């Protein structure tokens, strides 16, 4: 998952980037509303973490701009402003959630997971496809009860596929979600990851289907010759 952190406090931003990166998020940081606006115009993100008291373009202005261009992009406000009126006003302007500073990283990540599930139409923290399951809280994939060992990029690919279960995901969508603007992306990388993942989820009934010219989709394909 690729996040945009809009925060002018350098110390807090460094800490959040480090902690969220350890949880396998791709995090890009904008210090001002102007920087964030440029990135939002040229890049795609799965979620925005937005401070309100920014230099230049304020967070509330940026929120209005986001909502005028994208009705679905999850926006989680992180702000020291804790007055009820401010919270309600920004939620009414289109923020999906509001977390007041200071906060615990565990609470922030829990709220992020909830928003990501919500935007993908998932209510339960555990998503199933055949005997393949993904716990969005622990970030563990299992085939029945056996934990599946995945590299970080394999995990990111399979996570996106299962969050959008039954939907086609283009190669560009994968790139937007899995890589930062500074990463070099090999044209064959996605094919390599999907080939490895297919082997690791074999027997679960979950299959990665390649749709030529369109992208990939995770779907449940029942075994035509089940063992007795």
Residue pairs with C-beta under 8 A, 6 or more apart in sequence:
1 24
1 25
1 26
1 46
1 47
1 116
1 156
1 159
1 160
1 177
2 25
2 26
2 27
2 28
2 44
2 45
2 46
2 176
2 177
2 178
2 179
2 180
3 20
3 25
3 26
3 27
3 28
3 45
3 46
3 47
3 48
3 49
3 112
4 28
4 29
4 30
4 36
4 39
4 40
4 43
4 45
4 47
4 48
4 49
5 13
5 16
5 17
5 20
5 27
5 28
5 29
5 30
5 49
6 29
6 30
6 33
6 35
6 36
6 48
6 49
6 50
6 51
6 54
6 59
6 62
7 13
7 16
7 29
7 30
7 31
7 49
7 51
7 78
8 31
8 32
8 51
8 53
8 54
8 55
9 51
10 31
12 101
13 29
13 31
16 27
16 49
16 105
16 108
17 27
17 29
19 105
20 27
20 105
20 109
21 27
23 109
23 139
24 139
24 152
24 155
24 156
26 177
26 178
26 179
26 180
28 39
28 43
28 45
28 180
28 181
30 36
30 39
31 55
32 54
32 55
32 56
32 57
33 54
33 55
33 56
33 57
33 58
33 59
33 61
33 62
34 56
34 57
36 48
36 50
36 57
36 62
37 57
37 62
37 65
39 181
40 48
40 65
40 66
40 69
43 176
43 181
44 173
44 176
44 177
45 73
45 176
46 74
46 116
46 177
47 73
47 74
47 75
47 76
47 112
47 115
47 116
48 66
48 73
48 74
48 75
48 76
49 76
49 78
49 108
49 112
50 59
50 62
50 63
50 75
50 76
50 77
50 78
50 95
51 59
51 77
51 78
51 79
52 58
52 59
52 60
52 77
52 79
52 81
52 86
52 90
53 59
53 79
53 80
53 81
54 62
57 65
59 77
59 79
60 89
60 90
60 93
63 75
63 77
63 90
63 93
63 94
63 95
64 93
64 94
66 73
66 75
66 94
67 75
67 93
67 94
71 94
72 119
74 96
74 115
74 116
74 118
74 119
75 94
75 95
75 96
76 95
76 96
76 97
76 98
76 99
76 108
76 111
76 112
76 115
77 90
77 95
77 97
77 98
77 99
78 99
78 100
78 101
78 103
78 108
79 86
79 98
79 99
79 100
79 101
80 100
80 101
81 87
81 100
82 100
87 98
87 100
90 98
91 97
91 98
96 115
96 118
97 111
97 114
97 115
99 107
99 108
99 111
110 137
113 125
113 136
113 137
116 136
116 163
117 123
117 125
117 136
117 163
120 163
120 164
122 136
122 163
125 135
125 136
125 137
126 133
126 134
126 135
126 136
127 133
127 134
127 136
127 162
127 163
127 165
129 162
129 165
129 204
129 205
129 206
129 218
129 219
129 220
130 204
130 205
130 206
130 220
130 221
130 222
131 143
131 144
131 203
131 204
131 205
131 206
132 141
132 142
132 143
132 148
132 162
132 201
132 204
132 205
132 206
133 141
133 142
133 143
134 140
134 141
134 142
134 158
134 159
134 162
135 142
139 155
139 159
140 147
141 147
141 148
141 150
141 155
141 158
141 201
142 148
143 201
143 203
143 204
144 204
148 200
148 201
149 200
150 158
150 197
150 200
151 196
153 178
153 189
153 193
154 193
154 196
154 197
154 200
156 177
156 178
157 174
157 178
157 190
157 193
157 194
157 197
158 197
158 201
158 218
160 169
160 173
160 174
160 177
160 178
161 169
161 208
161 216
161 217
161 218
162 206
162 218
164 218
165 218
165 219
166 217
166 218
166 219
167 217
168 211
168 214
168 215
168 216
168 217
169 215
169 216
169 217
170 214
170 215
171 190
171 215
173 215
174 190
174 215
174 216
175 185
179 185
190 216
194 208
194 210
194 216
197 208
198 207
198 208
201 207
201 208
205 220
205 221
205 222
205 223
206 218
206 219
206 220
206 221
207 218
207 219
207 220
207 221
208 216
208 217
208 218
209 216
209 217
209 218
209 219
210 216
211 217
